[in-house]
Amino acid sequence: MNHEEESRPLLAESHGQRPEEDRSEQDAYLDKVRNGKLYLATFAAVLGPLSFGFVLGYSSPAIPDLQRSTDQRLRLSAEEASWFGSVVTIGAGVGGLLGGWIVEKIGRKLSLMFCALPFIFGFTIIIAAQNHWMLYTGRVLTGLASGVTSLVVPLYISEMAHERVRGTMGSCVQLMVVTGIMGAYIAGLFLDWRWLAITCSIPPTLMLVFMCFMPETPRYLLSRGKRREAEEALRFLRGPNAPAEWECTKIEEASRDEEANFSLADLKDPGVYKPLGVGIMMMLLQQFTGINAIMFYAENIFEQAHFKNGNIATVVVAATQVVFTAVAAIIMDRAGRKVLLILSGIAMCVSEAALGVYFKLSTVKQGNSSLVSAFMGAEGTVSEAPHPDLAWLALASMGIFIAGFALGWGPTPWLVMSEIFPTRVRGLGSAVCVLTNWTCAFIVTKSFHNLIDLITSAGTFWMFSILCALNVIFTIFFVPETKGKTLEEIQAHFKRTR
């Protein structure tokens, strides 16, 4: 009997009573688990996404300060401010690729400790900045760290956590990102750009210190043949009462037929190319929900609703994201990934369609086909004027969209990405997904104004609404439900499906 035949009964559902026996064993094992130190390790890891959120949120309050700077060497023009805000994506794209390599070479724990350094150095350069290039360099370095973080932290958490809490723990990644954004907005109300940079450097410094005392993930250690260290890591994460040797054996049995290293021939394996396709499409569709478009219009929508303080408005939007991302984290392991993705997609589809209606109704068109214009020989004009009675529609649509995104398509793609790949391609597959996400974010952001010029604001939001409907269809037919399954069971699902 070969290794594949030995391990298949552990994974397949069509071999008599063995899967039910395995599940009862797993439940008995999990009943002995104590999660206290798992939560501690998760907290240490998610200081990375918190730092990432501070990086994303930093530019919003810092740019107005820098544009008003009395130092000519630091004062930003509109074009320079645009680069200051967007250059982070360049560093993040490189960081995603770099993270896929270092996470396999030095492990998950050391990769997290490594990415704290460009966070700290980047903000230090910004704090000490004497010219524009120092500001740009600091932003690129913090972007690089953000790219590594967005890949490594989901992997670290998914490989540590067991199936009963993996959804909640994994959702904390996005929760801490939006918390960091809100933290930067709130701190920006009271601090200038240098002191804000000092504040932003605190979370990565804490992460570097705390991660010194956290373990490497058991699955990574087992993939490197370090059985004793893996058992010690599991005893730390599961508590003294859970038999760590049993979980180590189950992981080893499930991965016995895997090759140690990735090769191009693995792309023919449905256990590789199917999760890769799902991961790439989820990242692509996440950005094509139009989240960046909504955030771009948020301040204008608040102003049209007579909410004049734009700084407070951005804090309100960020707080909404935090609240509903927290709700998603709490219910993720109860409701399941697919249910939240579908409900999220429907909410975004409806709200963006309504937002398109708002922009259509609030636009007063006076085309050159007008009979009066023809008689007068006047050129037709098109002017836009907000309809004050429709402000409620814009606010309601924006609120529903942000809540819907935070409940599903915000946190879940990152969680699913960390769950679906086999160990040997987890770093590479995650790197491709992260690069896809950042590339699509760049495309959507840079093409947004061109889309408005081409098909109007209403047409742009209707297009995003259609794409959200495609999200729902894709989720129903292609995204597997991973709730309550071990990573090995999830990977077996892709191998079985044809």
C-alpha positions in Angstrom: 0.0 0.0 0.0 1.5 3.4 -1.0 1.3 6.6 1.1 -1.6 8.0 -0.8 -3.7 4.9 -0.2 -2.8 5.0 3.5 -3.7 8.6 4.0 -6.8 8.8 1.8 -9.2 7.3 4.4 -8.2 10.1 6.7 -9.4 12.7 4.2 -12.1 11.3 1.9 -15.7 11.1 2.9 -16.6 8.0 0.9 -14.7 5.4 2.9 -17.2 4.0 5.4 -17.2 5.2 8.9 -13.5 6.3 9.2 -14.2 10.0 8.6 -16.8 10.0 11.4 -14.4 8.3 13.7 -11.7 10.8 12.8 -14.1 13.7 13.5 -15.1 12.3 16.9 -11.4 11.9 17.8 -10.8 15.5 16.6 -13.6 16.8 18.7 -12.4 14.9 21.8 -8.9 16.4 21.2 -10.3 20.0 20.8 -12.3 19.6 24.0 -9.0 19.4 25.8 -7.5 22.5 24.1 -6.9 25.7 26.0 -6.8 28.8 23.8 -5.2 31.4 26.0 -1.7 31.3 24.5 -3.1 30.9 21.0 -4.9 34.2 21.6 -1.7 35.7 22.9 0.3 34.6 19.8 -2.5 35.9 17.5 -2.4 39.3 19.3 1.4 39.5 18.8 0.9 38.7 15.1 -1.9 41.1 14.4 0.2 44.0 15.6 1.5 43.7 12.0 -1.9 44.4 10.4 -2.4 47.2 12.9 0.9 48.7 11.7 -0.3 48.2 8.1 -3.5 50.1 8.9 -1.5 53.0 10.4 0.5 53.1 7.2 -2.7 53.3 5.1 -4.3 55.9 7.3 -1.2 58.1 7.8 -1.4 59.9 4.5 -4.9 61.3 5.0 -4.1 63.6 8.0 -0.4 64.0 7.1 -0.8 65.3 3.5 -2.8 68.5 4.5 -0.1 69.2 7.2 2.7 68.8 4.7 0.9 70.9 2.1 0.8 73.8 4.6 4.4 73.3 5.8 6.4 76.4 6.1 9.6 74.5 5.1 9.9 74.7 1.3 11.9 71.5 1.3 9.0 69.5 2.7 5.9 71.3 1.3 4.0 69.1 -1.0 2.3 70.2 -4.2 -0.9 68.4 -5.3 1.1 66.1 -7.6 3.7 65.4 -4.9 0.9 64.7 -2.4 -0.6 62.2 -4.8 2.7 60.3 -5.0 3.2 60.5 -1.2 -0.2 58.7 -0.8 0.1 56.2 -3.6 3.8 55.2 -3.5 3.0 52.8 -0.7 1.4 50.4 -3.3 4.7 50.1 -5.1 6.5 49.0 -1.9 3.5 46.7 -1.0 3.6 45.0 -4.4 7.4 44.3 -4.0 6.7 43.2 -0.4 4.1 40.7 -1.4 6.6 39.0 -3.8 9.4 39.2 -1.2 7.2 37.8 1.5 6.3 34.7 -0.6 10.1 33.9 -0.7 11.2 34.7 2.8 8.2 33.0 4.4 9.5 29.7 3.0 13.2 30.4 3.6 13.2 31.6 7.2 9.7 30.7 8.4 6.6 32.5 9.5 7.9 33.8 12.8 11.1 35.2 11.6 9.4 36.8 8.6 7.1 38.7 10.9 10.0 39.9 12.9 11.8 40.9 9.7 8.9 42.9 8.4 8.8 45.0 11.6 12.2 46.5 10.6 11.1 48.4 7.5 8.0 49.6 9.4 10.3 51.1 12.0 13.0 52.3 9.7 10.4 53.8 7.3 8.7 55.8 10.0 12.0 56.9 11.4 13.1 58.3 8.0 9.7 60.1 7.8 10.2 61.6 11.3 13.7 62.8 10.3 12.7 63.9 6.8 14.5 67.0 5.4 13.2 66.7 1.8 10.6 65.0 -0.4 12.8 62.0 -1.2 13.1 61.1 2.5 9.3 61.2 2.7 9.0 59.0 -0.4 11.6 56.6 0.9 9.9 56.2 4.2 6.6 55.5 2.5 8.1 52.9 0.2 9.7 51.1 3.2 6.5 51.1 5.2 4.7 49.9 2.0 7.2 47.1 1.6 6.6 46.0 5.2 2.8 46.2 4.6 3.1 43.9 1.6 5.1 41.3 3.6 2.7 41.6 6.5 -0.4 41.1 4.4 1.0 37.8 3.3 2.7 36.4 6.4 0.2 37.2 9.2 -2.7 35.3 7.6 -0.5 32.3 7.1 0.9 32.4 10.6 -2.5 32.5 12.2 -4.1 29.9 10.0 -1.2 27.4 10.7 -1.4 28.0 14.4 -5.2 28.1 14.9 -7.5 25.0 15.0 -10.7 24.9 13.1 -13.0 26.0 15.9 -11.5 29.4 16.1 -9.5 29.8 12.9 -12.2 32.0 11.3 -12.4 34.4 14.2 -8.6 34.6 14.5 -8.1 35.0 10.8 -10.7 37.8 10.6 -8.7 39.7 13.2 -6.2 40.5 10.4 -8.7 42.8 8.6 -10.1 44.0 11.9 -6.7 45.3 13.0 -6.1 46.9 9.6 -9.3 49.0 9.8 -8.5 49.7 13.5 -5.1 51.0 12.5 -6.7 53.2 9.8 -9.1 54.6 12.3 -6.3 55.1 14.9 -4.3 57.2 12.4 -7.4 59.3 11.6 -8.1 60.0 15.2 -4.5 60.7 16.2 -4.3 63.0 13.1 -6.9 65.2 14.7 -4.5 66.1 17.5 -1.0 65.5 16.2 1.1 67.0 13.5 2.7 64.7 10.8 6.0 64.1 12.7 4.3 63.1 16.0 1.8 61.1 14.1 4.7 59.1 12.5 6.2 58.5 15.9 2.8 57.2 17.1 2.6 54.9 14.0 6.0 53.4 14.8 4.8 52.0 18.2 2.8 49.0 17.0 5.6 47.4 14.8 8.1 48.0 17.7 5.8 46.1 20.0 5.3 43.3 17.4 9.1 42.9 17.1 9.4 42.5 20.9 6.3 40.2 21.4 7.2 37.9 18.5 10.5 37.0 20.2 8.5 35.0 22.7 6.0 33.4 20.3 6.6 29.9 18.6 7.0 29.1 14.9 4.0 27.4 13.4 3.8 23.6 13.9 3.1 22.9 10.2 6.1 24.8 9.1 8.3 23.0 11.6 6.9 19.6 10.5 7.5 20.5 6.8 11.2 21.0 7.8 11.4 17.7 9.6 11.5 19.3 13.1 9.0 17.1 14.9 10.2 17.8 18.5 10.0 21.6 18.0 6.6 21.2 16.4 5.3 19.3 19.5 6.7 22.0 21.7 5.0 24.7 19.7 1.7 22.7 19.9 2.0 22.3 23.7 2.4 26.1 23.9 -0.6 26.8 21.7 -3.0 24.1 22.8 -2.2 23.9 26.5 -0.9 21.1 28.8 -4.0 18.9 28.6 -4.1 18.4 24.8 -1.9 15.5 23.4 0.3 17.4 21.0 1.8 14.2 19.6 -1.6 13.2 18.3 -2.1 16.4 16.3 1.5 16.2 14.9 0.7 12.6 13.7 -2.5 13.7 12.0 -0.7 16.6 10.2 2.1 14.3 9.1 -0.3 11.6 7.8 -2.4 14.1 5.9 0.7 15.6 4.2 2.6 12.3 3.7 2.1 12.2 -0.1 3.2 15.8 -0.6 6.5 16.7 -2.2 8.7 18.7 -0.1 9.3 21.5 -2.7 7.2 23.1 -5.4 7.9 22.4 -9.0 6.2 23.6 -12.2 4.7 20.1 -12.7 2.6 20.8 -9.5 0.5 23.2 -11.5 -1.2 20.2 -13.1 -2.3 19.1 -9.6 -5.9 20.1 -8.9 -4.9 20.5 -5.3 -2.6 23.4 -6.5 -4.2 25.1 -9.5 -7.8 25.1 -8.1 -7.0 26.9 -4.9 -4.7 29.2 -6.8 -7.5 30.1 -9.2 -9.9 30.7 -6.3 -7.4 32.8 -4.4 -6.6 35.0 -7.4 -10.2 35.5 -8.3 -11.2 36.4 -4.8 -8.4 39.1 -4.6 -9.4 40.5 -8.0 -13.1 40.6 -7.1 -12.4 42.2 -3.7 -10.8 45.2 -5.4 -13.4 45.3 -8.1 -16.2 45.8 -5.5 -15.4 49.5 -5.8 -14.3 50.0 -2.2 -11.7 52.6 -3.3 -14.4 54.5 -5.2 -16.7 54.6 -2.2 -13.9 55.8 0.0 -12.9 58.5 -2.5 -16.5 59.8 -2.6 -17.1 59.5 1.2 -16.1 63.0 2.2 -18.1 64.6 -0.7 -21.2 62.6 0.2 -20.9 63.8 3.8 -20.5 67.4 2.7 -23.6 67.1 0.4 -25.5 65.9 3.5 -24.4 69.1 5.3 -21.8 67.3 7.4 -19.1 69.9 6.9 -16.2 68.6 9.0 -14.4 66.2 6.6 -12.0 64.9 9.2 -14.8 63.8 11.5 -16.5 62.2 8.5 -13.5 60.0 7.8 -13.4 58.9 11.4 -17.1 57.9 11.2 -16.4 55.9 8.0 -13.5 54.2 9.6 -15.4 53.4 12.8 -18.2 51.8 10.8 -15.6 49.5 9.2 -14.2 48.6 12.6 -17.6 47.8 14.1 -18.8 45.5 11.2 -15.4 43.9 10.8 -15.6 43.0 14.5 -19.1 41.5 13.9 -17.7 39.5 11.1 -14.9 38.2 13.3 -17.3 37.1 16.0 -19.7 35.3 13.7 -17.2 33.9 11.1 -17.0 30.5 12.7 -20.7 30.2 13.2 -22.1 31.6 10.0 -19.4 30.3 7.7 -17.3 32.0 5.0 -19.7 31.5 2.0 -22.8 32.8 3.7 -21.0 36.0 4.7 -19.5 36.4 1.2 -22.9 36.0 -0.4 -24.7 38.4 2.0 -21.8 40.9 1.6 -21.9 40.7 -2.2 -25.7 41.3 -2.3 -25.5 44.2 0.1 -22.8 45.9 -2.0 -24.6 45.1 -5.3 -27.8 46.8 -4.1 -26.1 49.7 -2.4 -23.9 50.6 -5.4 -26.9 50.4 -7.7 -28.7 52.8 -5.4 -25.6 55.1 -5.3 -25.6 55.1 -9.1 -29.3 56.1 -9.0 -28.3 59.0 -6.6 -25.7 60.3 -9.0 -28.0 59.9 -11.9 -30.8 61.9 -10.3 -28.5 64.5 -8.8 -27.1 65.4 -12.2 -28.9 68.2 -14.1 -28.3 67.7 -17.8 -28.7 70.4 -20.4 -27.6 68.7 -23.7 -27.1 70.3 -27.0 -30.2 68.5 -28.3 -32.3 71.1 -26.5 -34.7 72.9 -28.8 -34.1 76.1 -27.1 -30.4 75.8 -27.4 -30.8 75.0 -31.1 -32.9 78.2 -31.6 -30.4 80.3 -29.6 -27.4 78.8 -31.3 -25.9 78.0 -27.9 -23.5 75.2 -27.2 -25.0 72.5 -25.0 -23.6 72.1 -21.5 -23.7 69.5 -18.9 -23.6 70.6 -15.3 -23.8 68.6 -12.1 -25.7 69.9 -9.1 -26.3 67.8 -6.0 -30.0 67.4 -5.1 -30.3 68.2 -1.4 -33.3 66.0 -0.9 -31.4 62.9 -2.0 -28.5 63.2 0.5 -30.2 60.5 2.6 -30.0 58.0 -0.3 -26.3 58.6 -0.7 -25.6 58.3 3.0 -27.7 55.2 3.4 -26.1 53.6 0.3 -22.6 54.3 1.5 -23.3 53.0 5.0 -24.8 49.8 3.7 -21.9 49.3 1.3 -19.2 49.8 4.0 -21.0 47.5 6.4 -21.5 44.9 3.7 -17.9 45.0 2.6 -16.6 44.8 6.2 -18.9 41.8 6.9 -17.6 39.6 4.1 -15.5 40.8 1.2 -13.2 42.8 3.4 -11.8 40.1 5.8 -12.8 36.8 4.1 -10.5 36.7 1.0 -7.5 37.1 3.2 -8.8 34.3 5.5 -9.6 31.9 2.7 -6.2 32.6 1.0 -4.5 31.4 4.2 -6.5 28.2 4.4 -6.6 26.7 0.9 -3.0 26.2 -0.2 -1.0 23.0 0.4 2.0 23.6 2.6 4.6 23.3 -0.2 3.0 26.1 -2.3 1.5 28.2 0.6 4.2 30.9 0.3 4.2 31.1 -3.5 0.4 30.9 -3.8 -0.1 33.6 -1.2 2.5 35.8 -2.9 0.6 35.6 -6.2 -2.7 36.5 -4.4 -1.2 39.4 -2.6 0.4 40.7 -5.8 -3.0 40.4 -7.6 -4.7 42.4 -4.8 -2.2 45.2 -4.9 -2.1 45.3 -8.7 -5.9 45.5 -8.9 -6.0 48.2 -6.2 -3.5 50.2 -8.3 -5.5 49.7 -11.5 -8.9 50.6 -9.9 -7.4 53.7 -8.2 -5.6 55.0 -11.3 -8.5 54.3 -13.7 -11.3 55.6 -11.5 -11.2 59.2 -12.8 -11.0 58.0 -16.4 -14.1 55.7 -15.8 -16.1 58.7 -14.5 -15.1 60.8 -17.5 -16.0 57.9 -19.9 -19.3 56.5 -18.4 -20.1 59.2 -15.7 -20.3 58.6 -11.9 -23.6 56.8 -12.2 -22.3 54.4 -14.8 -19.2 53.7 -12.8 -21.1 52.7 -9.7 -23.6 50.6 -11.8 -20.6 48.8 -13.3 -19.2 48.1 -9.8 -22.7 46.9 -8.8 -22.7 44.3 -11.7 -19.2 43.2 -10.6 -20.6 42.6 -7.1 -23.3 40.5 -8.6 -20.5 38.4 -10.2 -18.9 38.1 -6.8 -22.1 36.4 -5.5 -22.2 34.0 -8.5 -18.5 33.2 -8.2 -18.9 32.5 -4.4 -21.9 30.2 -4.9 -20.2 28.0 -7.5 -16.5 28.1 -6.8 -15.6 29.1 -3.2 -15.5 26.1 -0.8 -16.9 26.4 2.7 -13.9 26.0 5.0 -15.8 26.5 8.3 -15.0 23.7 10.9 -12.5 22.0 8.6 -8.8 21.4 9.2 -6.3 22.8 6.7 -5.7 19.2 5.5 -9.4 18.6 4.9 -9.7 21.8 2.9 -6.8 20.8 0.7 -8.3 17.3 0.3 -11.5 18.9 -1.0 -9.6 20.4 -4.0 -7.9 17.2 -4.7 -11.2 15.3 -4.9 -13.1 17.8 -7.0 -12.9 17.4 -10.8 
